[in-house]
Amino acid sequence: MKTVVQGGGLAVTGEADLLDGGEVLVEDGLITAVGPPGSFTSGPGDKVVDATGCLVVPGLVNTHQHDWYLLGKGLGGGMILEQWIRDCLFPLKANLTLDDLRVASELACLDMIRGGTTTSVNHAVITTTAAEEEAILQPVADSGMRQFFAKAVRPDDVPSDYAGARATHERWNGEAGGRIEIGFVLEATSHWVAAGTSTEEMVV
């Protein structure tokens, strides 16, 4: 099945050129061609999208996202970073349920898709269990988005040879047709080291 985006939209090509009234051809989920009006015909079963008055661009990439932070919008106004982490961020996480994480992931996906973002890096920040990762990543798989899930590695993981991180990678990396990828993040800045989320040895 193919999709033809037509109707006079302003298409932005991969070379960042603007094609007024351009058409875009999508086949099996991939953009395969961009051309002037009338370039692509549609047949039975094909989808035609009317882009009149729209800007047609490839999906945008959000390179730094914390999905569950959406649930804390508006908290901690006027606080310095260290105070916000101690008095807002950690207490918020301590009270999150699996349903909260699932809803936050769904909201984050919907919010990004609405703005044209189709790929994100989700920096987890928090330690995550297998159940929490299921709650976070299944909505991403269901949404059709791509996500690089950056799992936080903590000092407690070191004695077990990062067993939790390895298990996450084995379970999720390449899921949803390759749309989900797993990486690891170490908090290396001074305020995180002071909070006990990493050590000097881990940073070095």
PyRosetta script that sets phi, psi and omega in degrees:
from pyrosetta import init, pose_from_sequence

init()
pose = pose_from_sequence("MKTVVQGGGLAVTGEADLLDGGEVLVEDGLITAVGPPGSFTSGPGDKVVDATGCLVVPGLVNTHQHDWYLLGKGLGGGMILEQWIRDCLFPLKANLTLDDLRVASELACLDMIRGGTTTSVNHAVITTTAAEEEAILQPVADSGMRQFFAKAVRPDDVPSDYAGARATHERWNGEAGGRIEIGFVLEATSHWVAAGTSTEEMVV")
pose.set_psi(1, 142.2)
pose.set_omega(1, 177.7)
pose.set_phi(2, -124.3)
pose.set_psi(2, 158.6)
pose.set_omega(2, 177.3)
pose.set_phi(3, -122.1)
pose.set_psi(3, 132.6)
pose.set_omega(3, 176.8)
pose.set_phi(4, -113.9)
pose.set_psi(4, 119.9)
pose.set_omega(4, 176.5)
pose.set_phi(5, -96.5)
pose.set_psi(5, 116.7)
pose.set_omega(5, -175.5)
pose.set_phi(6, -144.7)
pose.set_psi(6, -175.9)
pose.set_omega(6, 175.0)
pose.set_phi(7, 108.0)
pose.set_psi(7, 13.0)
pose.set_omega(7, 174.1)
pose.set_phi(8, 97.7)
pose.set_psi(8, 14.2)
pose.set_omega(8, 177.7)
pose.set_phi(9, -68.5)
pose.set_psi(9, 161.1)
pose.set_omega(9, 176.9)
pose.set_phi(10, -92.4)
pose.set_psi(10, 104.7)
pose.set_omega(10, -174.7)
pose.set_phi(11, -89.9)
pose.set_psi(11, 134.6)
pose.set_omega(11, 176.1)
pose.set_phi(12, -103.2)
pose.set_psi(12, 118.2)
pose.set_omega(12, -176.6)
pose.set_phi(13, -83.7)
pose.set_psi(13, 173.3)
pose.set_omega(13, 179.3)
pose.set_phi(14, -62.7)
pose.set_psi(14, -21.7)
pose.set_omega(14, 177.2)
pose.set_phi(15, -90.5)
pose.set_psi(15, 10.6)
pose.set_omega(15, 179.7)
pose.set_phi(16, 66.9)
pose.set_psi(16, 19.1)
pose.set_omega(16, 173.7)
pose.set_phi(17, -83.6)
pose.set_psi(17, 148.2)
pose.set_omega(17, 178.9)
pose.set_phi(18, -98.0)
pose.set_psi(18, 128.7)
pose.set_omega(18, -179.0)
pose.set_phi(19, -115.8)
pose.set_psi(19, 98.9)
pose.set_omega(19, -175.6)
pose.set_phi(20, -69.5)
pose.set_psi(20, 124.9)
pose.set_omega(20, -179.5)
pose.set_phi(21, 75.2)
pose.set_psi(21, 17.2)
pose.set_omega(21, -176.4)
pose.set_phi(22, -73.0)
pose.set_psi(22, 161.0)
pose.set_omega(22, 176.1)
pose.set_phi(23, -115.5)
pose.set_psi(23, 150.3)
pose.set_omega(23, -179.7)
pose.set_phi(24, -124.7)
pose.set_psi(24, 133.7)
pose.set_omega(24, 178.7)
pose.set_phi(25, -108.1)
pose.set_psi(25, 125.9)
pose.set_omega(25, 179.1)
pose.set_phi(26, -119.1)
pose.set_psi(26, 125.2)
pose.set_omega(26, 179.9)
pose.set_phi(27, -127.9)
pose.set_psi(27, 125.1)
pose.set_omega(27, -179.9)
pose.set_phi(28, 52.7)
pose.set_psi(28, 40.6)
pose.set_omega(28, 175.7)
pose.set_phi(29, 82.4)
pose.set_psi(29, 2.2)
pose.set_omega(29, -179.3)
pose.set_phi(30, -118.8)
pose.set_psi(30, 138.7)
pose.set_omega(30, 173.5)
pose.set_phi(31, -72.3)
pose.set_psi(31, 117.3)
pose.set_omega(31, -176.4)
pose.set_phi(32, -107.5)
pose.set_psi(32, -19.8)
pose.set_omega(32, -179.3)
pose.set_phi(33, -163.1)
pose.set_psi(33, 152.0)
pose.set_omega(33, 174.2)
pose.set_phi(34, -132.0)
pose.set_psi(34, 135.1)
pose.set_omega(34, -178.8)
pose.set_phi(35, -154.6)
pose.set_psi(35, 176.3)
pose.set_omega(35, 178.9)
pose.set_phi(36, -70.4)
pose.set_psi(36, 169.7)
pose.set_omega(36, -179.0)
pose.set_phi(37, -53.3)
pose.set_psi(37, 138.1)
pose.set_omega(37, 178.6)
pose.set_phi(38, 85.0)
pose.set_psi(38, 6.1)
pose.set_omega(38, -176.9)
pose.set_phi(39, -69.7)
pose.set_psi(39, -34.5)
pose.set_omega(39, -171.7)
pose.set_phi(40, -124.9)
pose.set_psi(40, 133.2)
pose.set_omega(40, 177.0)
pose.set_phi(41, -99.0)
pose.set_psi(41, 156.4)
pose.set_omega(41, 178.4)
pose.set_phi(42, -115.9)
pose.set_psi(42, 150.0)
pose.set_omega(42, 179.9)
pose.set_phi(43, -124.3)
pose.set_psi(43, -174.2)
pose.set_omega(43, 178.8)
pose.set_phi(44, -57.3)
pose.set_psi(44, 132.9)
pose.set_omega(44, 179.1)
pose.set_phi(45, 87.1)
pose.set_psi(45, -12.8)
pose.set_omega(45, 177.8)
pose.set_phi(46, -77.7)
pose.set_psi(46, 152.3)
pose.set_omega(46, 179.0)
pose.set_phi(47, -101.5)
pose.set_psi(47, 132.5)
pose.set_omega(47, 177.2)
pose.set_phi(48, -115.6)
pose.set_psi(48, 125.4)
pose.set_omega(48, -179.6)
pose.set_phi(49, -109.3)
pose.set_psi(49, 124.6)
pose.set_omega(49, 178.4)
pose.set_phi(50, -85.1)
pose.set_psi(50, 113.0)
pose.set_omega(50, -177.2)
pose.set_phi(51, -104.0)
pose.set_psi(51, 23.2)
pose.set_omega(51, -179.1)
pose.set_phi(52, -55.4)
pose.set_psi(52, 127.1)
pose.set_omega(52, 177.9)
pose.set_phi(53, 77.4)
pose.set_psi(53, 7.9)
pose.set_omega(53, -176.0)
pose.set_phi(54, -109.8)
pose.set_psi(54, 161.6)
pose.set_omega(54, 170.7)
pose.set_phi(55, -101.7)
pose.set_psi(55, 120.9)
pose.set_omega(55, -177.1)
pose.set_phi(56, -102.0)
pose.set_psi(56, 113.3)
pose.set_omega(56, -177.6)
pose.set_phi(57, -131.7)
pose.set_psi(57, 157.1)
pose.set_omega(57, 171.1)
pose.set_phi(58, -63.2)
pose.set_psi(58, 160.9)
pose.set_omega(58, 179.7)
pose.set_phi(59, -58.7)
pose.set_psi(59, 138.4)
pose.set_omega(59, 179.2)
pose.set_phi(60, -81.6)
pose.set_psi(60, 161.8)
pose.set_omega(60, -178.9)
pose.set_phi(61, -119.3)
pose.set_psi(61, 122.5)
pose.set_omega(61, 174.5)
pose.set_phi(62, -93.8)
pose.set_psi(62, 109.9)
pose.set_omega(62, -171.9)
pose.set_phi(63, -88.6)
pose.set_psi(63, 0.4)
pose.set_omega(63, 178.4)
pose.set_phi(64, -157.2)
pose.set_psi(64, 102.3)
pose.set_omega(64, -176.1)
pose.set_phi(65, -134.6)
pose.set_psi(65, 143.2)
pose.set_omega(65, 170.6)
pose.set_phi(66, -122.6)
pose.set_psi(66, 95.8)
pose.set_omega(66, -170.4)
pose.set_phi(67, -55.3)
pose.set_psi(67, -45.0)
pose.set_omega(67, -173.8)
pose.set_phi(68, -74.2)
pose.set_psi(68, -11.5)
pose.set_omega(68, 175.9)
pose.set_phi(69, -63.3)
pose.set_psi(69, -21.7)
pose.set_omega(69, 179.1)
pose.set_phi(70, -55.5)
pose.set_psi(70, -30.2)
pose.set_omega(70, -178.1)
pose.set_phi(71, -75.7)
pose.set_psi(71, -9.5)
pose.set_omega(71, -179.5)
pose.set_phi(72, -113.1)
pose.set_psi(72, 17.7)
pose.set_omega(72, 180.0)
pose.set_phi(73, -57.6)
pose.set_psi(73, 133.4)
pose.set_omega(73, 177.6)
pose.set_phi(74, 90.7)
pose.set_psi(74, -7.2)
pose.set_omega(74, 179.7)
pose.set_phi(75, -85.6)
pose.set_psi(75, 141.0)
pose.set_omega(75, 170.7)
pose.set_phi(76, 81.2)
pose.set_psi(76, 25.4)
pose.set_omega(76, 177.5)
pose.set_phi(77, -58.5)
pose.set_psi(77, 130.2)
pose.set_omega(77, 177.7)
pose.set_phi(78, 86.7)
pose.set_psi(78, -4.9)
pose.set_omega(78, -179.9)
pose.set_phi(79, -81.4)
pose.set_psi(79, 149.6)
pose.set_omega(79, 169.0)
pose.set_phi(80, -77.3)
pose.set_psi(80, 163.1)
pose.set_omega(80, -171.3)
pose.set_phi(81, -56.4)
pose.set_psi(81, -49.3)
pose.set_omega(81, -176.7)
pose.set_phi(82, -60.6)
pose.set_psi(82, -39.1)
pose.set_omega(82, 178.6)
pose.set_phi(83, -67.7)
pose.set_psi(83, -40.5)
pose.set_omega(83, -179.9)
pose.set_phi(84, -63.8)
pose.set_psi(84, -41.8)
pose.set_omega(84, 178.3)
pose.set_phi(85, -61.7)
pose.set_psi(85, -45.5)
pose.set_omega(85, -175.6)
pose.set_phi(86, -72.5)
pose.set_psi(86, -43.2)
pose.set_omega(86, -170.2)
pose.set_phi(87, -97.3)
pose.set_psi(87, -17.0)
pose.set_omega(87, -178.7)
pose.set_phi(88, -119.3)
pose.set_psi(88, -54.6)
pose.set_omega(88, -171.4)
pose.set_phi(89, -65.9)
pose.set_psi(89, -53.2)
pose.set_omega(89, -178.3)
pose.set_phi(90, -63.8)
pose.set_psi(90, -44.3)
pose.set_omega(90, 176.4)
pose.set_phi(91, -62.1)
pose.set_psi(91, -37.1)
pose.set_omega(91, 177.9)
pose.set_phi(92, -61.5)
pose.set_psi(92, -48.8)
pose.set_omega(92, -179.7)
pose.set_phi(93, -61.3)
pose.set_psi(93, -39.2)
pose.set_omega(93, -177.4)
pose.set_phi(94, -61.2)
pose.set_psi(94, -21.3)
pose.set_omega(94, -176.8)
pose.set_phi(95, -106.4)
pose.set_psi(95, 3.2)
pose.set_omega(95, -179.2)
pose.set_phi(96, -78.4)
pose.set_psi(96, 137.1)
pose.set_omega(96, 174.7)
pose.set_phi(97, -100.9)
pose.set_psi(97, 172.5)
pose.set_omega(97, 176.0)
pose.set_phi(98, -60.4)
pose.set_psi(98, -38.7)
pose.set_omega(98, 177.9)
pose.set_phi(99, -64.1)
pose.set_psi(99, -37.8)
pose.set_omega(99, 177.5)
pose.set_phi(100, -61.2)
pose.set_psi(100, -45.6)
pose.set_omega(100, -179.8)
pose.set_phi(101, -64.7)
pose.set_psi(101, -37.9)
pose.set_omega(101, 178.6)
pose.set_phi(102, -65.1)
pose.set_psi(102, -46.0)
pose.set_omega(102, 179.9)
pose.set_phi(103, -64.2)
pose.set_psi(103, -41.4)
pose.set_omega(103, 179.0)
pose.set_phi(104, -61.2)
pose.set_psi(104, -40.9)
pose.set_omega(104, 178.6)
pose.set_phi(105, -65.8)
pose.set_psi(105, -43.0)
pose.set_omega(105, 178.4)
pose.set_phi(106, -62.4)
pose.set_psi(106, -44.3)
pose.set_omega(106, 179.3)
pose.set_phi(107, -63.4)
pose.set_psi(107, -42.3)
pose.set_omega(107, -179.9)
pose.set_phi(108, -62.0)
pose.set_psi(108, -44.1)
pose.set_omega(108, 178.8)
pose.set_phi(109, -62.1)
pose.set_psi(109, -47.6)
pose.set_omega(109, -179.6)
pose.set_phi(110, -62.2)
pose.set_psi(110, -41.8)
pose.set_omega(110, -179.1)
pose.set_phi(111, -64.0)
pose.set_psi(111, -43.1)
pose.set_omega(111, -179.5)
pose.set_phi(112, -70.1)
pose.set_psi(112, -43.5)
pose.set_omega(112, 179.5)
pose.set_phi(113, -60.7)
pose.set_psi(113, -39.8)
pose.set_omega(113, 179.3)
pose.set_phi(114, -58.9)
pose.set_psi(114, -33.5)
pose.set_omega(114, 179.9)
pose.set_phi(115, -94.0)
pose.set_psi(115, 6.2)
pose.set_omega(115, 175.8)
pose.set_phi(116, 94.4)
pose.set_psi(116, 6.8)
pose.set_omega(116, 178.7)
pose.set_phi(117, -89.7)
pose.set_psi(117, 127.5)
pose.set_omega(117, -179.0)
pose.set_phi(118, -118.0)
pose.set_psi(118, -6.0)
pose.set_omega(118, 179.5)
pose.set_phi(119, -137.6)
pose.set_psi(119, 138.3)
pose.set_omega(119, 178.9)
pose.set_phi(120, -143.4)
pose.set_psi(120, 156.3)
pose.set_omega(120, 168.6)
pose.set_phi(121, -103.5)
pose.set_psi(121, 115.1)
pose.set_omega(121, -179.1)
pose.set_phi(122, -100.1)
pose.set_psi(122, 98.8)
pose.set_omega(122, 178.4)
pose.set_phi(123, -80.0)
pose.set_psi(123, 105.4)
pose.set_omega(123, -171.0)
pose.set_phi(124, -62.8)
pose.set_psi(124, -35.2)
pose.set_omega(124, -177.7)
pose.set_phi(125, 68.4)
pose.set_psi(125, -51.3)
pose.set_omega(125, -176.1)
pose.set_phi(126, -87.0)
pose.set_psi(126, 159.2)
pose.set_omega(126, 169.1)
pose.set_phi(127, -71.8)
pose.set_psi(127, 144.6)
pose.set_omega(127, -175.8)
pose.set_phi(128, -131.5)
pose.set_psi(128, 136.6)
pose.set_omega(128, 175.4)
pose.set_phi(129, -87.4)
pose.set_psi(129, 172.1)
pose.set_omega(129, 178.0)
pose.set_phi(130, -60.4)
pose.set_psi(130, -39.7)
pose.set_omega(130, -179.9)
pose.set_phi(131, -67.3)
pose.set_psi(131, -38.5)
pose.set_omega(131, 178.6)
pose.set_phi(132, -67.6)
pose.set_psi(132, -38.5)
pose.set_omega(132, 178.0)
pose.set_phi(133, -67.0)
pose.set_psi(133, -34.5)
pose.set_omega(133, 174.0)
pose.set_phi(134, -61.7)
pose.set_psi(134, -44.6)
pose.set_omega(134, -179.9)
pose.set_phi(135, -64.7)
pose.set_psi(135, -34.9)
pose.set_omega(135, -178.2)
pose.set_phi(136, -79.7)
pose.set_psi(136, -43.8)
pose.set_omega(136, -168.7)
pose.set_phi(137, -92.0)
pose.set_psi(137, -25.1)
pose.set_omega(137, 178.7)
pose.set_phi(138, -63.8)
pose.set_psi(138, -41.1)
pose.set_omega(138, 175.1)
pose.set_phi(139, -61.2)
pose.set_psi(139, -33.1)
pose.set_omega(139, 176.8)
pose.set_phi(140, -64.6)
pose.set_psi(140, -46.5)
pose.set_omega(140, 178.1)
pose.set_phi(141, -59.5)
pose.set_psi(141, -42.0)
pose.set_omega(141, -178.3)
pose.set_phi(142, -69.3)
pose.set_psi(142, -28.4)
pose.set_omega(142, -174.8)
pose.set_phi(143, -76.1)
pose.set_psi(143, -22.7)
pose.set_omega(143, -174.9)
pose.set_phi(144, 91.9)
pose.set_psi(144, -2.8)
pose.set_omega(144, 179.0)
pose.set_phi(145, -75.4)
pose.set_psi(145, 165.7)
pose.set_omega(145, 168.6)
pose.set_phi(146, -103.8)
pose.set_psi(146, 142.3)
pose.set_omega(146, 177.7)
pose.set_phi(147, -145.6)
pose.set_psi(147, 135.1)
pose.set_omega(147, 168.7)
pose.set_phi(148, -97.9)
pose.set_psi(148, 108.1)
pose.set_omega(148, -177.9)
pose.set_phi(149, -90.0)
pose.set_psi(149, 113.8)
pose.set_omega(149, -178.5)
pose.set_phi(150, -95.7)
pose.set_psi(150, 97.9)
pose.set_omega(150, -177.9)
pose.set_phi(151, -76.5)
pose.set_psi(151, 132.4)
pose.set_omega(151, 179.0)
pose.set_phi(152, -73.8)
pose.set_psi(152, 133.3)
pose.set_omega(152, 175.6)
pose.set_phi(153, -105.2)
pose.set_psi(153, 129.2)
pose.set_omega(153, -174.7)
pose.set_phi(154, -118.6)
pose.set_psi(154, 164.9)
pose.set_omega(154, -179.8)
pose.set_phi(155, -54.7)
pose.set_psi(155, -34.1)
pose.set_omega(155, -179.6)
pose.set_phi(156, -64.4)
pose.set_psi(156, -20.0)
pose.set_omega(156, -179.1)
pose.set_phi(157, -77.9)
pose.set_psi(157, -20.6)
pose.set_omega(157, -172.0)
pose.set_phi(158, -65.0)
pose.set_psi(158, -46.6)
pose.set_omega(158, -178.5)
pose.set_phi(159, -60.2)
pose.set_psi(159, -27.2)
pose.set_omega(159, -178.7)
pose.set_phi(160, -95.0)
pose.set_psi(160, 17.4)
pose.set_omega(160, 178.7)
pose.set_phi(161, 59.2)
pose.set_psi(161, 40.2)
pose.set_omega(161, 177.4)
pose.set_phi(162, 56.2)
pose.set_psi(162, 40.5)
pose.set_omega(162, -176.0)
pose.set_phi(163, -60.8)
pose.set_psi(163, -40.5)
pose.set_omega(163, -179.8)
pose.set_phi(164, -64.2)
pose.set_psi(164, -41.4)
pose.set_omega(164, 178.5)
pose.set_phi(165, -64.4)
pose.set_psi(165, -41.2)
pose.set_omega(165, 178.7)
pose.set_phi(166, -63.3)
pose.set_psi(166, -40.8)
pose.set_omega(166, -179.0)
pose.set_phi(167, -65.5)
pose.set_psi(167, -39.9)
pose.set_omega(167, 177.9)
pose.set_phi(168, -61.9)
pose.set_psi(168, -44.2)
pose.set_omega(168, 179.8)
pose.set_phi(169, -61.7)
pose.set_psi(169, -43.7)
pose.set_omega(169, -179.4)
pose.set_phi(170, -64.8)
pose.set_psi(170, -36.6)
pose.set_omega(170, -177.6)
pose.set_phi(171, -76.5)
pose.set_psi(171, -41.2)
pose.set_omega(171, -166.4)
pose.set_phi(172, -112.9)
pose.set_psi(172, -24.3)
pose.set_omega(172, -175.3)
pose.set_phi(173, -63.6)
pose.set_psi(173, 122.9)
pose.set_omega(173, -179.0)
pose.set_phi(174, 90.0)
pose.set_psi(174, 0.8)
pose.set_omega(174, 179.2)
pose.set_phi(175, -67.6)
pose.set_psi(175, 167.1)
pose.set_omega(175, 179.5)
pose.set_phi(176, 55.4)
pose.set_psi(176, 47.2)
pose.set_omega(176, 178.0)
pose.set_phi(177, 66.9)
pose.set_psi(177, 27.1)
pose.set_omega(177, -179.9)
pose.set_phi(178, 88.7)
pose.set_psi(178, 2.4)
pose.set_omega(178, -178.3)
pose.set_phi(179, -76.1)
pose.set_psi(179, -18.6)
pose.set_omega(179, 178.2)
pose.set_phi(180, -108.9)
pose.set_psi(180, 127.6)
pose.set_omega(180, 175.3)
pose.set_phi(181, -124.9)
pose.set_psi(181, 150.1)
pose.set_omega(181, -177.3)
pose.set_phi(182, -116.7)
pose.set_psi(182, 133.5)
pose.set_omega(182, 172.8)
pose.set_phi(183, -135.6)
pose.set_psi(183, -176.0)
pose.set_omega(183, -176.0)
pose.set_phi(184, -131.1)
pose.set_psi(184, 147.4)
pose.set_omega(184, -178.2)
pose.set_phi(185, -130.5)
pose.set_psi(185, 138.7)
pose.set_omega(185, 176.5)
pose.set_phi(186, -118.7)
pose.set_psi(186, 123.7)
pose.set_omega(186, 179.5)
pose.set_phi(187, -74.9)
pose.set_psi(187, 111.3)
pose.set_omega(187, -171.5)
pose.set_phi(188, -111.3)
pose.set_psi(188, -5.2)
pose.set_omega(188, -178.9)
pose.set_phi(189, -80.2)
pose.set_psi(189, 160.6)
pose.set_omega(189, -169.5)
pose.set_phi(190, -60.0)
pose.set_psi(190, -39.3)
pose.set_omega(190, -176.8)
pose.set_phi(191, -69.0)
pose.set_psi(191, -28.8)
pose.set_omega(191, 176.9)
pose.set_phi(192, -77.7)
pose.set_psi(192, -38.8)
pose.set_omega(192, 175.7)
pose.set_phi(193, -60.1)
pose.set_psi(193, -42.7)
pose.set_omega(193, 178.9)
pose.set_phi(194, -64.0)
pose.set_psi(194, -29.5)
pose.set_omega(194, -179.9)
pose.set_phi(195, -81.3)
pose.set_psi(195, -2.9)
pose.set_omega(195, 176.8)
pose.set_phi(196, 85.7)
pose.set_psi(196, 10.5)
pose.set_omega(196, -178.4)
pose.set_phi(197, -84.2)
pose.set_psi(197, -12.1)
pose.set_omega(197, 172.7)
pose.set_phi(198, -153.6)
pose.set_psi(198, 172.0)
pose.set_omega(198, -179.5)
pose.set_phi(199, -126.0)
pose.set_psi(199, 163.3)
pose.set_omega(199, 176.9)
pose.set_phi(200, -58.1)
pose.set_psi(200, -40.4)
pose.set_omega(200, -179.8)
pose.set_phi(201, -61.9)
pose.set_psi(201, -40.7)
pose.set_omega(201, 179.2)
pose.set_phi(202, -67.4)
pose.set_psi(202, -38.3)
pose.set_omega(202, -179.6)
pose.set_phi(203, -67.1)
pose.set_psi(203, -40.8)
pose.set_omega(203, -179.4)
pose.set_phi(204, -73.3)
pose.dump_pdb("model.pdb")
